[in-house]
Amino acid sequence: MLIFEGINMRENFSQDTIAKLAARAGYVCSFPGCHIPTSGPSLESATQTANTGNAAHICAASQGKGARRRLDISKFDKSLLSDYSNGIWMCETHAKTIDTDEVRFTVEMLNRWRELAELRAHLQQTIKSPLCDFLHKGNEVPLAQVNRSFMQNDLAAINEICDAVEFSYIYDVWGKDVGIAIRDIAGELLINAFRHGGATEFKIDINSDRVLITSDDRPFSFEQLLTDPQCHGGQQAAASLMKRGDRLVTAYRRENNSNILEITFITSQEQIIKSNSCAISFTDFFSDLSRRSELPDVYISCETIYIVVPSGFHIIPSTGLEMGRHLKELAQTGKKMVLICSRTSEDVISKLESFVPGLEVRQI
């Protein structure tokens, strides 16, 4: 077992606990995007090693100002402070960063960081695969939850919203290019909401499988942002986001006098219905257009409607033609439509796209 001499062991953690925290993180910092190794050769001799990591507390051991505490440590067993579950492996820099800021770095966030760092290390060791590849193969990998609210647009707010996206671990889980594109669109929408839309509040909420951006500014269309002829920053960020693969679902809707942009990473048909408010199942879609006199709100408030075919349903030419007739009827409302399916022939897809103007078909 490695003995971590010469580094700050953080009171209350045993050598065994420190060694486990380091090993299970792959001897790499657990801070999002850091990936700095914390063990390696020392230049002091040909055989010595240098260990530069820290076993940081999630719930703080001290009662100091700003210390992160879930419970009053005077009222529970202090041995819990030294338990493995209360530790996270960090490089020296990021151990200091998280140490006194319980507003940005919550207990729940740090627990999720540890879980994701350990999963990342496990995948690298066993199958030489990064987290984002594991997600692309259909496995669900929940992000860390982050919630931020802004009342004004300034450089501090822009930096804070960019940090919020990074702290969700989205660069590792969804992929760095996707994460940066989401960071950029969040920052640009913040600027637009206050500078051009008269917003009084702008919020970003990131949970396990989606990013939700809400602002109370004047109505805007994400499609209009995409086609802005002047190519302002918002248009560039929106266009970059739309280039990041067919696994991203970007759904805009107007609800309760607010603009809402919902971004979801698709791992399965069932998952998108569960996590995206502008997605509707194929069977419900047929029922809505066949039997209802009025369509549900999803068809009214959403700019783009995602019609999801269940994974066990096969679209053969005859069912494709029937589906096309219903899709063509909905197309008359002016809504953009995306059909999400799997194991559908290219001929059926081509027929659907030619029969229904503007229809986009995605296979997963």
C-alpha positions as CSV (number, residue, x, y, z in Angstrom):
1,M,0.0,0.0,0.0
2,L,1.2,3.5,-0.8
3,I,2.2,5.6,2.2
4,F,1.2,9.2,1.5
5,E,4.1,11.0,3.3
6,G,4.9,14.6,2.9
7,I,1.4,15.7,1.9
8,N,-1.5,17.1,3.9
9,M,-3.4,14.1,5.1
10,R,-6.3,16.2,6.4
11,E,-7.1,15.4,10.0
12,N,-9.5,12.5,10.7
13,F,-8.7,10.4,7.6
14,S,-6.7,7.2,8.2
15,Q,-3.9,6.1,5.9
16,D,-6.1,3.2,4.7
17,T,-9.0,5.6,3.8
18,I,-6.6,8.0,2.1
19,A,-5.1,5.2,0.1
20,K,-8.5,3.9,-1.0
21,L,-9.7,7.4,-2.0
22,A,-6.6,7.9,-4.1
23,A,-6.7,4.4,-5.7
24,R,-10.4,4.4,-6.5
25,A,-10.0,7.8,-8.2
26,G,-7.1,6.3,-10.3
27,Y,-4.6,8.6,-8.5
28,V,-6.1,11.5,-10.5
29,C,-7.8,14.7,-9.3
30,S,-11.6,14.3,-9.1
31,F,-12.3,18.0,-10.0
32,P,-14.2,18.3,-13.3
33,G,-11.8,18.6,-16.2
34,C,-8.7,18.5,-14.1
35,H,-7.3,14.9,-14.7
36,I,-4.0,15.8,-13.1
37,P,-2.1,12.7,-11.8
38,T,-1.4,13.0,-8.1
39,S,1.3,10.3,-7.9
40,G,4.5,9.9,-10.0
41,P,8.3,9.8,-9.9
42,S,10.2,12.3,-7.7
43,L,13.2,14.1,-9.1
44,E,14.9,13.7,-5.7
45,S,16.2,10.3,-6.6
46,A,15.9,7.5,-9.2
47,T,13.5,5.5,-6.9
48,Q,11.5,8.0,-4.9
49,T,7.9,8.9,-5.7
50,A,6.0,12.1,-5.3
51,N,2.4,12.1,-4.0
52,T,0.7,15.4,-4.4
53,G,-3.0,14.6,-3.8
54,N,-5.3,15.5,-1.0
55,A,-8.1,13.5,0.7
56,A,-10.5,16.4,1.0
57,H,-13.5,16.4,3.3
58,I,-17.0,16.7,1.8
59,C,-18.6,17.7,5.0
60,A,-16.0,19.9,6.7
61,A,-14.2,18.8,9.8
62,S,-13.9,22.3,11.1
63,Q,-16.7,24.8,12.2
64,G,-14.9,27.7,10.4
65,K,-16.6,30.4,8.4
66,G,-17.9,29.0,5.1
67,A,-17.2,25.4,6.0
68,R,-19.5,22.9,4.3
69,R,-21.7,21.1,6.8
70,R,-24.7,18.9,6.4
71,L,-25.1,18.3,10.1
72,D,-24.2,20.0,13.4
73,I,-21.1,18.0,14.3
74,S,-21.7,18.5,18.0
75,K,-24.8,16.3,17.7
76,F,-23.5,13.2,15.8
77,D,-20.7,10.8,15.8
78,K,-17.5,12.7,14.7
79,S,-16.1,9.4,13.4
80,L,-18.4,10.0,10.3
81,L,-16.0,12.8,9.4
82,S,-13.2,10.3,8.8
83,D,-15.4,7.8,6.9
84,Y,-14.6,7.0,3.3
85,S,-18.0,8.4,2.2
86,N,-17.0,11.8,3.5
87,G,-13.8,12.0,1.3
88,I,-13.0,13.0,-2.2
89,W,-9.6,12.8,-3.9
90,M,-8.2,16.1,-5.2
91,C,-5.0,17.7,-6.4
92,E,-3.6,20.3,-3.9
93,T,-5.0,23.2,-5.9
94,H,-8.6,21.9,-6.1
95,A,-8.6,20.6,-2.5
96,K,-8.1,24.3,-1.5
97,T,-10.7,25.5,-4.1
98,I,-13.5,23.4,-2.6
99,D,-12.5,23.7,1.0
100,T,-14.4,26.8,2.1
101,D,-17.0,27.3,-0.7
102,E,-20.2,25.5,0.3
103,V,-22.3,27.7,-2.0
104,R,-20.8,26.5,-5.3
105,F,-19.6,23.1,-4.1
106,T,-22.4,21.4,-2.3
107,V,-22.3,18.0,-0.4
108,E,-24.5,16.4,-3.1
109,M,-22.2,17.8,-5.9
110,L,-19.0,16.5,-4.4
111,N,-20.5,13.1,-3.7
112,R,-21.4,12.8,-7.4
113,W,-18.0,14.0,-8.4
114,R,-16.4,11.2,-6.4
115,E,-18.8,8.6,-8.0
116,L,-18.0,9.9,-11.5
117,A,-14.2,10.0,-10.9
118,E,-14.3,6.4,-9.7
119,L,-16.4,5.3,-12.7
120,R,-14.0,7.1,-15.0
121,A,-11.0,5.4,-13.4
122,H,-12.8,2.0,-13.6
123,L,-13.6,2.4,-17.3
124,Q,-10.1,3.5,-18.1
125,Q,-8.6,0.5,-16.2
126,T,-11.0,-2.2,-17.5
127,I,-11.9,-1.2,-21.1
128,K,-9.7,1.8,-21.8
129,S,-12.8,3.9,-22.4
130,P,-13.7,7.4,-21.4
131,L,-17.0,8.2,-19.7
132,C,-18.5,9.8,-22.8
133,D,-18.0,6.6,-24.8
134,F,-19.7,4.6,-22.1
135,L,-22.7,7.0,-22.4
136,H,-22.7,6.7,-26.2
137,K,-23.1,3.0,-25.9
138,G,-26.5,3.5,-24.2
139,N,-25.5,3.5,-20.5
140,E,-27.0,6.2,-18.3
141,V,-24.4,8.3,-16.6
142,P,-26.1,11.0,-14.4
143,L,-24.5,14.4,-14.3
144,A,-23.9,16.3,-11.0
145,Q,-26.8,18.5,-10.1
146,V,-26.1,22.3,-10.5
147,N,-28.6,25.1,-10.0
148,R,-27.8,28.8,-10.5
149,S,-30.0,32.0,-10.7
150,F,-28.8,35.4,-12.1
151,M,-30.4,38.8,-11.8
152,Q,-28.0,40.7,-14.0
153,N,-25.6,40.3,-16.9
154,D,-21.9,41.1,-16.1
155,L,-18.6,39.4,-16.5
156,A,-18.9,37.7,-13.1
157,A,-22.3,36.2,-14.1
158,I,-20.9,35.0,-17.4
159,N,-18.0,33.3,-15.7
160,E,-20.3,31.8,-13.0
161,I,-22.7,30.3,-15.5
162,C,-19.7,28.8,-17.5
163,D,-18.4,27.3,-14.2
164,A,-21.8,25.9,-13.4
165,V,-21.8,24.0,-16.7
166,E,-18.3,22.7,-16.0
167,F,-19.1,21.7,-12.4
168,S,-21.9,19.3,-13.7
169,Y,-19.1,17.1,-15.0
170,I,-20.6,17.5,-18.5
171,Y,-17.2,17.7,-20.2
172,D,-16.3,14.2,-19.1
173,V,-19.8,12.6,-19.4
174,W,-21.3,14.1,-22.6
175,G,-17.9,14.9,-24.2
176,K,-15.7,18.0,-24.1
177,D,-16.9,19.5,-27.4
178,V,-20.6,19.1,-26.4
179,G,-19.9,20.5,-22.9
180,I,-18.2,23.6,-24.3
181,A,-21.0,24.1,-26.8
182,I,-23.5,24.0,-24.0
183,R,-21.4,26.4,-21.9
184,D,-21.2,28.8,-24.8
185,I,-25.0,28.8,-25.5
186,A,-25.7,29.3,-21.8
187,G,-23.4,32.3,-21.6
188,E,-24.8,33.8,-24.8
189,L,-28.4,33.4,-23.8
190,L,-27.6,35.1,-20.5
191,I,-26.3,38.1,-22.3
192,N,-29.2,38.2,-24.8
193,A,-31.8,37.8,-22.1
194,F,-30.7,40.9,-20.1
195,R,-29.2,43.0,-22.9
196,H,-32.0,42.5,-25.5
197,G,-34.9,40.8,-23.9
198,G,-35.5,42.8,-20.7
199,A,-35.1,39.8,-18.4
200,T,-35.2,40.2,-14.6
201,E,-34.1,36.6,-13.9
202,F,-32.1,33.9,-15.7
203,K,-31.7,30.4,-14.4
204,I,-29.8,27.3,-15.3
205,D,-30.7,23.9,-13.8
206,I,-28.7,20.8,-14.6
207,N,-29.8,17.5,-13.3
208,S,-28.9,13.9,-14.1
209,D,-29.7,13.9,-17.9
210,R,-30.7,17.4,-19.0
211,V,-29.8,21.1,-19.0
212,L,-32.7,23.5,-18.5
213,I,-32.2,27.2,-19.2
214,T,-35.1,29.5,-18.2
215,S,-35.4,33.3,-18.6
216,D,-38.3,35.7,-18.2
217,D,-37.4,37.9,-21.2
218,R,-39.5,38.6,-24.3
219,P,-40.3,35.6,-26.5
220,F,-37.6,34.4,-28.8
221,S,-37.3,31.5,-31.2
222,F,-34.3,29.2,-31.1
223,E,-34.7,28.7,-34.8
224,Q,-34.5,32.5,-35.3
225,L,-31.4,32.6,-33.3
226,L,-29.9,29.9,-35.5
227,T,-30.6,31.8,-38.6
228,D,-29.6,35.3,-37.4
229,P,-28.1,36.8,-40.6
230,Q,-25.7,39.1,-38.6
231,C,-24.0,36.0,-37.0
232,H,-23.8,37.5,-33.5
233,G,-22.4,35.5,-30.6
234,G,-25.7,33.8,-29.9
235,Q,-26.1,32.6,-33.5
236,Q,-22.5,31.2,-33.5
237,A,-23.1,29.4,-30.2
238,A,-26.5,28.0,-31.3
239,A,-25.0,26.8,-34.6
240,S,-22.1,25.1,-32.8
241,L,-24.5,23.3,-30.5
242,M,-26.5,21.9,-33.4
243,K,-23.4,20.5,-34.9
244,R,-22.6,18.3,-31.9
245,G,-24.1,15.1,-33.0
246,D,-27.6,13.5,-33.4
247,R,-27.7,12.4,-29.8
248,L,-28.5,15.9,-28.5
249,V,-32.1,17.0,-28.3
250,T,-32.5,20.8,-28.1
251,A,-36.1,21.7,-27.3
252,Y,-37.4,25.3,-27.0
253,R,-40.8,26.2,-25.6
254,R,-42.6,29.3,-24.2
255,E,-44.3,28.7,-20.9
256,N,-45.5,30.9,-18.0
257,N,-44.2,34.0,-19.7
258,S,-40.7,32.5,-19.8
259,N,-38.4,31.1,-22.5
260,I,-37.3,27.6,-21.8
261,L,-34.5,25.8,-23.5
262,E,-34.1,22.1,-22.6
263,I,-31.0,20.1,-23.8
264,T,-31.0,16.4,-23.4
265,F,-28.5,13.7,-24.3
266,I,-30.2,10.7,-25.7
267,T,-29.3,7.2,-24.5
268,S,-32.5,5.5,-25.3
269,Q,-36.0,6.2,-26.7
270,E,-37.5,5.7,-23.3
271,Q,-35.1,8.1,-21.7
272,I,-35.9,11.1,-23.9
273,I,-39.6,10.8,-23.2
274,K,-38.8,10.8,-19.5
275,S,-36.5,13.7,-19.5
276,N,-37.7,16.1,-22.3
277,S,-40.9,18.1,-22.1
278,C,-41.2,18.4,-25.9
279,A,-41.0,14.7,-26.6
280,I,-44.0,12.5,-27.0
281,S,-44.3,8.8,-27.6
282,F,-45.3,7.4,-31.0
283,T,-48.5,5.8,-29.6
284,D,-49.6,9.0,-27.8
285,F,-48.9,10.9,-31.0
286,F,-51.2,8.7,-33.0
287,S,-53.9,8.9,-30.4
288,D,-53.7,12.7,-30.2
289,L,-54.1,13.2,-33.9
290,S,-56.8,10.5,-34.4
291,R,-59.2,11.0,-31.5
292,R,-58.7,14.4,-29.7
293,S,-60.5,17.5,-30.8
294,E,-57.8,19.6,-29.2
295,L,-54.1,18.9,-29.1
296,P,-52.2,18.7,-25.8
297,D,-50.1,21.7,-24.7
298,V,-46.8,20.1,-26.0
299,Y,-48.0,20.7,-29.6
300,I,-48.7,24.4,-28.8
301,S,-45.8,25.5,-26.5
302,C,-42.9,23.6,-28.1
303,E,-41.1,24.9,-31.2
304,T,-39.8,21.5,-32.1
305,I,-41.7,18.3,-31.3
306,Y,-39.8,15.0,-30.9
307,I,-41.9,12.0,-31.7
308,V,-40.3,8.9,-30.2
309,V,-40.9,5.4,-31.5
310,P,-40.4,2.8,-28.7
311,S,-37.4,0.6,-29.0
312,G,-39.5,-2.5,-29.5
313,F,-41.6,-1.1,-32.3
314,H,-40.7,-1.9,-35.9
315,I,-41.4,0.6,-38.7
316,I,-42.1,-1.3,-41.9
317,P,-43.2,0.5,-45.1
318,S,-46.9,0.2,-44.4
319,T,-46.6,1.7,-40.9
320,G,-44.2,4.3,-42.2
321,L,-46.9,5.4,-44.7
322,E,-49.5,5.6,-42.0
323,M,-47.1,7.6,-39.8
324,G,-46.3,9.9,-42.7
325,R,-49.9,10.8,-43.1
326,H,-50.2,11.9,-39.5
327,L,-46.9,13.7,-39.6
328,K,-48.0,15.6,-42.6
329,E,-51.1,16.7,-40.8
330,L,-49.1,18.0,-37.9
331,A,-46.7,19.8,-40.3
332,Q,-49.5,22.1,-41.3
333,T,-49.2,23.7,-37.8
334,G,-45.8,25.0,-38.8
335,K,-44.0,23.0,-36.1
336,K,-40.6,21.5,-36.7
337,M,-40.7,17.7,-36.2
338,V,-38.0,15.2,-35.4
339,L,-38.8,11.4,-35.5
340,I,-36.6,9.3,-33.2
341,C,-36.5,5.6,-34.0
342,S,-34.2,2.6,-34.4
343,R,-33.6,-0.2,-36.8
344,T,-35.6,1.5,-39.6
345,S,-34.6,1.0,-43.2
346,E,-33.0,3.8,-45.2
347,D,-35.7,3.4,-47.8
348,V,-38.5,4.0,-45.2
349,I,-36.7,7.0,-43.8
350,S,-36.1,8.5,-47.2
351,K,-39.8,8.1,-48.1
352,L,-40.9,9.7,-44.8
353,E,-38.6,12.7,-45.3
354,S,-39.7,13.2,-48.9
355,F,-43.4,12.9,-47.9
356,V,-43.3,15.2,-44.9
357,P,-41.6,18.6,-45.7
358,G,-39.1,19.6,-43.0
359,L,-39.2,16.2,-41.1
360,E,-35.9,15.1,-39.6
361,V,-35.4,11.4,-38.8
362,R,-32.8,10.3,-36.2
363,Q,-31.9,6.7,-35.5
364,I,-30.3,5.7,-32.2
